[in-house]
Amino acid sequence: MTSLSFKGENDPRGVKATWNVGEPVARAITVLEMLQPLDVDHIFNRLDHGAGGHKDAAMPP
C-alpha cells in the first residue's frame, strides 16, 4: 500500500510512503475504495451519504 507520510517530514505536501499490510487491512482498504466514487483517489474522503455528507440536509432527531 502507498500513501503520503507527514510525521517527521519537512514537506507540508507529504512524502510517498510504502507500507506492508496484512490481509485484513488489505480487505478493509478494498471495502473503503468501493465506497468512494470512481473519480475519487483517496479512501478517507467525505462520503456523499451519512452524517457530514450534505451540510444542507436535515439531521435526524
All heavy atoms as a GROMACS GRO file, in nm:
protein
  463
    1MET      N    1   0.084  -0.116   0.000
    1MET     CA    2   0.000   0.000   0.000
    1MET      C    3   0.090   0.123   0.000
    1MET      O    4   0.194   0.124   0.063
    1MET     CB    5  -0.087  -0.002   0.125
    1MET     CG    6  -0.178   0.116   0.138
    1MET     SD    7  -0.276   0.102   0.286
    1MET     CE    8  -0.238   0.259   0.356
    2THR      N    9   0.049   0.226  -0.071
    2THR     CA   10   0.123   0.352  -0.070
    2THR      C   11   0.034   0.462  -0.015
    2THR      O   12  -0.089   0.456  -0.026
    2THR     CB   13   0.173   0.391  -0.209
    2THR    OG1   14   0.062   0.405  -0.296
    2THR    CG2   15   0.269   0.287  -0.265
    3SER      N   16   0.096   0.560   0.045
    3SER     CA   17   0.024   0.674   0.100
    3SER      C   18   0.121   0.791   0.108
    3SER      O   19   0.234   0.783   0.062
    3SER     CB   20  -0.031   0.641   0.238
    3SER     OG   21   0.075   0.626   0.331
    4LEU      N   22   0.074   0.898   0.168
    4LEU     CA   23   0.161   1.011   0.197
    4LEU      C   24   0.192   1.009   0.346
    4LEU      O   25   0.104   0.986   0.429
    4LEU     CB   26   0.094   1.143   0.161
    4LEU     CG   27   0.078   1.170   0.013
    4LEU    CD1   28   0.005   1.302  -0.010
    4LEU    CD2   29   0.212   1.171  -0.058
    5SER      N   30   0.316   1.035   0.378
    5SER     CA   31   0.359   1.042   0.518
    5SER      C   32   0.389   1.187   0.553
    5SER      O   33   0.447   1.259   0.473
    5SER     CB   34   0.484   0.956   0.538
    5SER     OG   35   0.529   0.965   0.671
    6PHE      N   36   0.345   1.230   0.671
    6PHE     CA   37   0.368   1.366   0.716
    6PHE      C   38   0.450   1.370   0.844
    6PHE      O   39   0.525   1.465   0.866
    6PHE     CB   40   0.234   1.438   0.739
    6PHE     CG   41   0.153   1.452   0.613
    6PHE    CD1   42   0.062   1.356   0.576
    6PHE    CD2   43   0.170   1.562   0.532
    6PHE    CE1   44  -0.012   1.369   0.460
    6PHE    CE2   45   0.098   1.576   0.415
    6PHE     CZ   46   0.006   1.479   0.379
    7LYS      N   47   0.437   1.269   0.927
    7LYS     CA   48   0.506   1.267   1.057
    7LYS      C   49   0.657   1.264   1.036
    7LYS      O   50   0.711   1.177   0.969
    7LYS     CB   51   0.461   1.145   1.137
    7LYS     CG   52   0.515   1.143   1.278
    7LYS     CD   53   0.458   1.025   1.355
    7LYS     CE   54   0.509   1.024   1.497
    7LYS     NZ   55   0.453   0.911   1.572
    8GLY      N   56   0.725   1.362   1.095
    8GLY     CA   57   0.870   1.368   1.086
    8GLY      C   58   0.923   1.416   0.952
    8GLY      O   59   1.043   1.412   0.927
    9GLU      N   60   0.835   1.461   0.865
    9GLU     CA   61   0.876   1.509   0.732
    9GLU      C   62   0.871   1.660   0.728
    9GLU      O   63   0.792   1.723   0.797
    9GLU     CB   64   0.784   1.451   0.624
    9GLU     CG   65   0.780   1.300   0.620
    9GLU     CD   66   0.912   1.235   0.586
    9GLU    OE1   67   1.000   1.304   0.531
    9GLU    OE2   68   0.927   1.116   0.614
   10ASN      N   69   0.956   1.720   0.648
   10ASN     CA   70   0.961   1.866   0.635
   10ASN      C   71   0.874   1.920   0.523
   10ASN      O   72   0.851   2.040   0.516
   10ASN     CB   73   1.106   1.912   0.615
   10ASN     CG   74   1.191   1.885   0.736
   10ASN    OD1   75   1.144   1.894   0.849
   10ASN    ND2   76   1.316   1.850   0.714
   11ASP      N   77   0.828   1.834   0.434
   11ASP     CA   78   0.746   1.878   0.321
   11ASP      C   79   0.599   1.881   0.362
   11ASP      O   80   0.542   1.776   0.395
   11ASP     CB   81   0.766   1.783   0.203
   11ASP     CG   82   0.703   1.833   0.075
   11ASP    OD1   83   0.613   1.920   0.081
   11ASP    OD2   84   0.743   1.785  -0.032
   12PRO      N   85   0.533   1.997   0.362
   12PRO     CA   86   0.393   2.004   0.403
   12PRO      C   87   0.298   1.928   0.309
   12PRO      O   88   0.185   1.900   0.345
   12PRO     CB   89   0.362   2.154   0.404
   12PRO     CG   90   0.464   2.215   0.316
   12PRO     CD   91   0.586   2.127   0.325
   13ARG      N   92   0.346   1.892   0.191
   13ARG     CA   93   0.265   1.814   0.097
   13ARG      C   94   0.275   1.664   0.126
   13ARG      O   95   0.204   1.585   0.066
   13ARG     CB   96   0.307   1.841  -0.047
   13ARG     CG   97   0.283   1.985  -0.090
   13ARG     CD   98   0.347   2.014  -0.221
   13ARG     NE   99   0.493   2.002  -0.201
   13ARG     CZ  100   0.582   2.002  -0.297
   13ARG    NH1  101   0.546   2.013  -0.421
   13ARG    NH2  102   0.711   1.992  -0.269
   14GLY      N  103   0.365   1.625   0.217
   14GLY     CA  104   0.386   1.484   0.248
   14GLY      C  105   0.485   1.421   0.152
   14GLY      O  106   0.519   1.479   0.049
   15VAL      N  107   0.533   1.304   0.189
   15VAL     CA  108   0.623   1.229   0.102
   15VAL      C  109   0.565   1.089   0.083
   15VAL      O  110   0.496   1.036   0.170
   15VAL     CB  111   0.766   1.219   0.161
   15VAL    CG1  112   0.829   1.357   0.171
   15VAL    CG2  113   0.767   1.152   0.295
   16LYS      N  114   0.593   1.029  -0.033
   16LYS     CA  115   0.541   0.897  -0.063
   16LYS      C  116   0.596   0.794   0.037
   16LYS      O  117   0.716   0.793   0.066
   16LYS     CB  118   0.577   0.855  -0.205
   16LYS     CG  119   0.515   0.723  -0.246
   16LYS     CD  120   0.548   0.692  -0.391
   16LYS     CE  121   0.491   0.556  -0.428
   16LYS     NZ  122   0.519   0.523  -0.568
   17ALA      N  123   0.507   0.713   0.090
   17ALA     CA  124   0.547   0.608   0.185
   17ALA      C  125   0.487   0.476   0.139
   17ALA      O  126   0.375   0.472   0.088
   17ALA     CB  127   0.497   0.642   0.325
   18THR      N  128   0.561   0.368   0.154
   18THR     CA  129   0.513   0.234   0.120
   18THR      C  130   0.497   0.155   0.249
   18THR      O  131   0.585   0.156   0.335
   18THR     CB  132   0.614   0.163   0.027
   18THR    OG1  133   0.630   0.243  -0.090
   18THR    CG2  134   0.564   0.025  -0.012
   19TRP      N  135   0.384   0.088   0.262
   19TRP     CA  136   0.350   0.013   0.383
   19TRP      C  137   0.324  -0.133   0.348
   19TRP      O  138   0.257  -0.162   0.248
   19TRP     CB  139   0.224   0.070   0.448
   19TRP     CG  140   0.231   0.216   0.475
   19TRP    CD1  141   0.200   0.318   0.389
   19TRP    CD2  142   0.274   0.278   0.596
   19TRP    NE1  143   0.220   0.439   0.450
   19TRP    CE2  144   0.266   0.417   0.578
   19TRP    CE3  145   0.319   0.230   0.718
   19TRP    CZ2  146   0.300   0.507   0.677
   19TRP    CZ3  147   0.352   0.321   0.816
   19TRP    CH2  148   0.343   0.457   0.795
   20ASN      N  149   0.373  -0.224   0.428
   20ASN     CA  150   0.337  -0.364   0.417
   20ASN      C  151   0.219  -0.388   0.512
   20ASN      O  152   0.228  -0.355   0.630
   20ASN     CB  153   0.454  -0.454   0.458
   20ASN     CG  154   0.568  -0.444   0.360
   20ASN    OD1  155   0.547  -0.444   0.240
   20ASN    ND2  156   0.689  -0.433   0.411
   21VAL      N  157   0.110  -0.440   0.458
   21VAL     CA  158  -0.009  -0.462   0.540
   21VAL      C  159  -0.053  -0.607   0.530
   21VAL      O  160  -0.027  -0.675   0.431
   21VAL     CB  161  -0.125  -0.368   0.498
   21VAL    CG1  162  -0.087  -0.223   0.518
   21VAL    CG2  163  -0.167  -0.393   0.354
   22GLY      N  164  -0.121  -0.653   0.632
   22GLY     CA  165  -0.174  -0.789   0.634
   22GLY      C  166  -0.304  -0.799   0.557
   22GLY      O  167  -0.363  -0.698   0.514
   23GLU      N  168  -0.352  -0.921   0.540
   23GLU     CA  169  -0.473  -0.947   0.462
   23GLU      C  170  -0.596  -0.875   0.517
   23GLU      O  171  -0.674  -0.820   0.438
   23GLU     CB  172  -0.497  -1.099   0.454
   23GLU     CG  173  -0.600  -1.139   0.351
   23GLU     CD  174  -0.742  -1.132   0.406
   23GLU    OE1  175  -0.759  -1.153   0.527
   23GLU    OE2  176  -0.834  -1.102   0.327
   24PRO      N  177  -0.620  -0.870   0.650
   24PRO     CA  178  -0.738  -0.798   0.698
   24PRO      C  179  -0.735  -0.649   0.663
   24PRO      O  180  -0.837  -0.590   0.629
   24PRO     CB  181  -0.735  -0.818   0.850
   24PRO     CG  182  -0.655  -0.943   0.870
   24PRO     CD  183  -0.552  -0.941   0.760
   25VAL      N  184  -0.619  -0.588   0.670
   25VAL     CA  185  -0.606  -0.446   0.634
   25VAL      C  186  -0.628  -0.429   0.484
   25VAL      O  187  -0.698  -0.336   0.441
   25VAL     CB  188  -0.468  -0.391   0.676
   25VAL    CG1  189  -0.447  -0.250   0.623
   25VAL    CG2  190  -0.454  -0.395   0.827
   26ALA      N  191  -0.572  -0.514   0.403
   26ALA     CA  192  -0.590  -0.507   0.259
   26ALA      C  193  -0.738  -0.521   0.223
   26ALA      O  194  -0.789  -0.447   0.137
   26ALA     CB  195  -0.508  -0.615   0.189
   27ARG      N  196  -0.809  -0.610   0.291
   27ARG     CA  197  -0.952  -0.629   0.266
   27ARG      C  198  -1.030  -0.503   0.306
   27ARG      O  199  -1.119  -0.458   0.235
   27ARG     CB  200  -1.004  -0.751   0.341
   27ARG     CG  201  -1.147  -0.787   0.308
   27ARG     CD  202  -1.191  -0.920   0.368
   27ARG     NE  203  -1.170  -0.922   0.512
   27ARG     CZ  204  -1.104  -1.017   0.579
   27ARG    NH1  205  -1.052  -1.119   0.514
   27ARG    NH2  206  -1.090  -1.011   0.710
   28ALA      N  207  -0.995  -0.443   0.421
   28ALA     CA  208  -1.062  -0.321   0.466
   28ALA      C  209  -1.039  -0.207   0.368
   28ALA      O  210  -1.132  -0.130   0.338
   28ALA     CB  211  -1.013  -0.283   0.605
   29ILE      N  212  -0.919  -0.196   0.314
   29ILE     CA  213  -0.888  -0.092   0.217
   29ILE      C  214  -0.970  -0.113   0.090
   29ILE      O  215  -1.024  -0.017   0.032
   29ILE     CB  216  -0.738  -0.087   0.187
   29ILE    CG1  217  -0.664  -0.035   0.310
   29ILE    CG2  218  -0.708  -0.003   0.063
   29ILE    CD1  219  -0.514  -0.051   0.304
   30THR      N  220  -0.986  -0.237   0.048
   30THR     CA  221  -1.068  -0.267  -0.070
   30THR      C  222  -1.211  -0.221  -0.049
   30THR      O  223  -1.273  -0.162  -0.138
   30THR     CB  224  -1.063  -0.418  -0.101
   30THR    OG1  225  -0.928  -0.453  -0.132
   30THR    CG2  226  -1.152  -0.453  -0.219
   31VAL      N  227  -1.266  -0.245   0.070
   31VAL     CA  228  -1.403  -0.202   0.101
   31VAL      C  229  -1.411  -0.049   0.099
   31VAL      O  230  -1.504   0.008   0.040
   31VAL     CB  231  -1.449  -0.257   0.237
   31VAL    CG1  232  -1.581  -0.195   0.280
   31VAL    CG2  233  -1.462  -0.409   0.230
   32LEU      N  234  -1.316   0.020   0.160
   32LEU     CA  235  -1.316   0.166   0.159
   32LEU      C  236  -1.308   0.221   0.017
   32LEU      O  237  -1.374   0.319  -0.017
   32LEU     CB  238  -1.200   0.220   0.242
   32LEU     CG  239  -1.213   0.205   0.393
   32LEU    CD1  240  -1.082   0.238   0.462
   32LEU    CD2  241  -1.325   0.292   0.446
   33GLU      N  242  -1.228   0.157  -0.068
   33GLU     CA  243  -1.218   0.200  -0.208
   33GLU      C  244  -1.352   0.185  -0.279
   33GLU      O  245  -1.391   0.270  -0.358
   33GLU     CB  246  -1.111   0.121  -0.280
   33GLU     CG  247  -0.970   0.156  -0.238
   33GLU     CD  248  -0.865   0.064  -0.297
   33GLU    OE1  249  -0.896  -0.052  -0.332
   33GLU    OE2  250  -0.750   0.108  -0.308
   34MET      N  251  -1.425   0.078  -0.250
   34MET     CA  252  -1.554   0.055  -0.314
   34MET      C  253  -1.659   0.157  -0.269
   34MET      O  254  -1.755   0.184  -0.343
   34MET     CB  255  -1.604  -0.087  -0.286
   34MET     CG  256  -1.521  -0.192  -0.356
   34MET     SD  257  -1.588  -0.361  -0.347
   34MET     CE  258  -1.601  -0.389  -0.173
   35LEU      N  259  -1.644   0.216  -0.151
   35LEU     CA  260  -1.740   0.314  -0.101
   35LEU      C  261  -1.723   0.451  -0.167
   35LEU      O  262  -1.813   0.534  -0.161
   35LEU     CB  263  -1.725   0.329   0.051
   35LEU     CG  264  -1.770   0.211   0.134
   35LEU    CD1  265  -1.733   0.232   0.280
   35LEU    CD2  266  -1.920   0.188   0.119
   36GLN      N  267  -1.609   0.475  -0.228
   36GLN     CA  268  -1.583   0.605  -0.289
   36GLN      C  269  -1.624   0.605  -0.436
   36GLN      O  270  -1.619   0.503  -0.503
   36GLN     CB  271  -1.434   0.640  -0.278
   36GLN     CG  272  -1.384   0.658  -0.138
   36GLN     CD  273  -1.448   0.777  -0.068
   36GLN    OE1  274  -1.505   0.865  -0.130
   36GLN    NE2  275  -1.438   0.779   0.064
   37PRO      N  276  -1.666   0.722  -0.488
   37PRO     CA  277  -1.694   0.733  -0.631
   37PRO      C  278  -1.568   0.703  -0.712
   37PRO      O  279  -1.456   0.718  -0.663
   37PRO     CB  280  -1.735   0.880  -0.648
   37PRO     CG  281  -1.773   0.927  -0.511
   37PRO     CD  282  -1.690   0.846  -0.415
   38LEU      N  283  -1.586   0.662  -0.836
   38LEU     CA  284  -1.473   0.623  -0.921
   38LEU      C  285  -1.374   0.736  -0.944
   38LEU      O  286  -1.256   0.711  -0.964
   38LEU     CB  287  -1.524   0.570  -1.055
   38LEU     CG  288  -1.602   0.439  -1.049
   38LEU    CD1  289  -1.654   0.402  -1.188
   38LEU    CD2  290  -1.515   0.328  -0.994
   39ASP      N  291  -1.421   0.861  -0.941
   39ASP     CA  292  -1.331   0.973  -0.969
   39ASP      C  293  -1.255   1.022  -0.846
   39ASP      O  294  -1.179   1.118  -0.853
   39ASP     CB  295  -1.409   1.090  -1.031
   39ASP     CG  296  -1.517   1.144  -0.938
   39ASP    OD1  297  -1.564   1.069  -0.850
   39ASP    OD2  298  -1.556   1.261  -0.954
   40VAL      N  299  -1.271   0.955  -0.732
   40VAL     CA  300  -1.201   0.992  -0.609
   40VAL      C  301  -1.084   0.898  -0.588
   40VAL      O  302  -1.098   0.776  -0.597
   40VAL     CB  303  -1.298   0.985  -0.488
   40VAL    CG1  304  -1.224   1.006  -0.357
   40VAL    CG2  305  -1.410   1.087  -0.504
   41ASP      N  306  -0.966   0.956  -0.562
   41ASP     CA  307  -0.848   0.870  -0.547
   41ASP      C  308  -0.798   0.861  -0.403
   41ASP      O  309  -0.687   0.817  -0.379
   41ASP     CB  310  -0.736   0.914  -0.641
   41ASP     CG  311  -0.692   1.057  -0.618
   41ASP    OD1  312  -0.752   1.126  -0.535
   41ASP    OD2  313  -0.596   1.100  -0.685
   42HIS      N  314  -0.880   0.903  -0.306
   42HIS     CA  315  -0.846   0.890  -0.165
   42HIS      C  316  -0.952   0.805  -0.096
   42HIS      O  317  -1.070   0.819  -0.125
   42HIS     CB  318  -0.840   1.027  -0.098
   42HIS     CG  319  -0.734   1.115  -0.154
   42HIS    ND1  320  -0.758   1.201  -0.259
   42HIS    CD2  321  -0.604   1.129  -0.122
   42HIS    CE1  322  -0.647   1.265  -0.288
   42HIS    NE2  323  -0.551   1.223  -0.207
   43ILE      N  324  -0.912   0.719  -0.002
   43ILE     CA  325  -1.012   0.634   0.063
   43ILE      C  326  -1.075   0.698   0.186
   43ILE      O  327  -1.172   0.648   0.237
   43ILE     CB  328  -0.953   0.496   0.101
   43ILE    CG1  329  -0.836   0.510   0.198
   43ILE    CG2  330  -0.916   0.418  -0.022
   43ILE    CD1  331  -0.785   0.378   0.252
   44PHE      N  332  -1.022   0.811   0.232
   44PHE     CA  333  -1.078   0.874   0.350
   44PHE      C  334  -1.142   1.009   0.319
   44PHE      O  335  -1.137   1.101   0.397
   44PHE     CB  336  -0.972   0.889   0.460
   44PHE     CG  337  -0.929   0.758   0.516
   44PHE    CD1  338  -0.801   0.712   0.495
   44PHE    CD2  339  -1.017   0.680   0.588
   44PHE    CE1  340  -0.761   0.589   0.547
   44PHE    CE2  341  -0.978   0.557   0.639
   44PHE     CZ  342  -0.850   0.512   0.618
   45ASN      N  343  -1.203   1.020   0.202
   45ASN     CA  344  -1.279   1.140   0.168
   45ASN      C  345  -1.415   1.134   0.234
   45ASN      O  346  -1.462   1.027   0.274
   45ASN     CB  347  -1.299   1.149   0.016
   45ASN     CG  348  -1.175   1.196  -0.054
   45ASN    OD1  349  -1.087   1.254   0.006
   45ASN    ND2  350  -1.169   1.171  -0.183
   46ARG      N  351  -1.482   1.249   0.241
   46ARG     CA  352  -1.619   1.253   0.292
   46ARG      C  353  -1.709   1.175   0.196
   46ARG      O  354  -1.700   1.190   0.075
   46ARG     CB  355  -1.666   1.398   0.300
   46ARG     CG  356  -1.806   1.408   0.355
   46ARG     CD  357  -1.862   1.547   0.348
   46ARG     NE  358  -1.766   1.648   0.392
   46ARG     CZ  359  -1.789   1.776   0.382
   46ARG    NH1  360  -1.900   1.820   0.327
   46ARG    NH2  361  -1.699   1.862   0.422
   47LEU      N  362  -1.795   1.093   0.250
   47LEU     CA  363  -1.889   1.018   0.168
   47LEU      C  364  -2.008   1.108   0.134
   47LEU      O  365  -2.042   1.199   0.209
   47LEU     CB  366  -1.938   0.894   0.242
   47LEU     CG  367  -1.829   0.791   0.276
   47LEU    CD1  368  -1.887   0.681   0.364
   47LEU    CD2  369  -1.770   0.733   0.150
   48ASP      N  370  -2.074   1.082   0.022
   48ASP     CA  371  -2.190   1.160  -0.018
   48ASP      C  372  -2.313   1.129   0.065
   48ASP      O  373  -2.413   1.199   0.056
   48ASP     CB  374  -2.223   1.135  -0.166
   48ASP     CG  375  -2.122   1.202  -0.258
   48ASP    OD1  376  -2.058   1.299  -0.216
   48ASP    OD2  377  -2.109   1.156  -0.373
   49HIS      N  378  -2.310   1.024   0.143
   49HIS     CA  379  -2.425   0.988   0.226
   49HIS      C  380  -2.381   0.983   0.372
   49HIS      O  381  -2.263   0.976   0.402
   49HIS     CB  382  -2.480   0.852   0.183
   49HIS     CG  383  -2.381   0.742   0.193
   49HIS    ND1  384  -2.283   0.723   0.097
   49HIS    CD2  385  -2.359   0.649   0.287
   49HIS    CE1  386  -2.208   0.620   0.133
   49HIS    NE2  387  -2.251   0.573   0.249
   50GLY      N  388  -2.477   0.988   0.461
   50GLY     CA  389  -2.446   0.980   0.603
   50GLY      C  390  -2.412   1.115   0.662
   50GLY      O  391  -2.414   1.218   0.595
   51ALA      N  392  -2.382   1.116   0.789
   51ALA     CA  393  -2.352   1.240   0.861
   51ALA      C  394  -2.234   1.313   0.797
   51ALA      O  395  -2.133   1.252   0.767
   51ALA     CB  396  -2.322   1.209   1.007
   52GLY      N  397  -2.250   1.441   0.773
   52GLY     CA  398  -2.142   1.520   0.715
   52GLY      C  399  -2.142   1.519   0.564
   52GLY      O  400  -2.064   1.589   0.502
   53GLY      N  401  -2.228   1.439   0.502
   53GLY     CA  402  -2.229   1.430   0.357
   53GLY      C  403  -2.285   1.553   0.289
   53GLY      O  404  -2.234   1.599   0.190
   54HIS      N  405  -2.392   1.606   0.343
   54HIS     CA  406  -2.457   1.724   0.287
   54HIS      C  407  -2.487   1.821   0.400
   54HIS      O  408  -2.568   1.791   0.487
   54HIS     CB  409  -2.586   1.688   0.212
   54HIS     CG  410  -2.563   1.596   0.098
   54HIS    ND1  411  -2.508   1.641  -0.021
   54HIS    CD2  412  -2.585   1.464   0.081
   54HIS    CE1  413  -2.499   1.538  -0.105
   54HIS    NE2  414  -2.544   1.431  -0.046
   55LYS      N  415  -2.424   1.936   0.397
   55LYS     CA  416  -2.444   2.033   0.505
   55LYS      C  417  -2.586   2.084   0.510
   55LYS      O  418  -2.634   2.125   0.614
   55LYS     CB  419  -2.346   2.149   0.488
   55LYS     CG  420  -2.203   2.110   0.515
   55LYS     CD  421  -2.113   2.228   0.507
   55LYS     CE  422  -1.971   2.183   0.538
   55LYS     NZ  423  -1.878   2.294   0.543
   56ASP      N  424  -2.657   2.086   0.397
   56ASP     CA  425  -2.792   2.137   0.394
   56ASP      C  426  -2.896   2.034   0.435
   56ASP      O  427  -3.012   2.068   0.457
   56ASP     CB  428  -2.827   2.188   0.254
   56ASP     CG  429  -2.738   2.305   0.213
   56ASP    OD1  430  -2.691   2.377   0.304
   56ASP    OD2  431  -2.718   2.325   0.093
   57ALA      N  432  -2.858   1.908   0.447
   57ALA     CA  433  -2.953   1.802   0.483
   57ALA      C  434  -2.990   1.813   0.631
   57ALA      O  435  -2.909   1.847   0.715
   57ALA     CB  436  -2.891   1.665   0.456
   58ALA      N  437  -3.115   1.784   0.659
   58ALA     CA  438  -3.162   1.788   0.797
   58ALA      C  439  -3.106   1.669   0.873
   58ALA      O  440  -3.098   1.558   0.822
   58ALA     CB  441  -3.315   1.784   0.800
   59MET      N  442  -3.062   1.695   0.994
   59MET     CA  443  -3.009   1.588   1.080
   59MET      C  444  -3.126   1.515   1.145
   59MET      O  445  -3.225   1.578   1.182
   59MET     CB  446  -2.919   1.648   1.189
   59MET     CG  447  -2.791   1.709   1.135
   59MET     SD  448  -2.683   1.591   1.054
   59MET     CE  449  -2.631   1.496   1.193
   60PRO      N  450  -3.117   1.384   1.160
   60PRO     CA  451  -3.225   1.310   1.227
   60PRO      C  452  -3.234   1.351   1.373
   60PRO      O  453  -3.135   1.390   1.434
   60PRO     CB  454  -3.183   1.164   1.213
   60PRO     CG  455  -3.044   1.163   1.165
   60PRO     CD  456  -3.010   1.299   1.116
   61PRO      N  457  -3.356   1.341   1.432
   61PRO     CA  458  -3.373   1.381   1.573
   61PRO      C  459  -3.299   1.291   1.668
   61PRO      O  460  -3.262   1.183   1.645
   61PRO     CB  461  -3.523   1.373   1.596
   61PRO     CG  462  -3.583   1.305   1.478
   61PRO     CD  463  -3.477   1.297   1.372
   0.00000   0.00000   0.00000
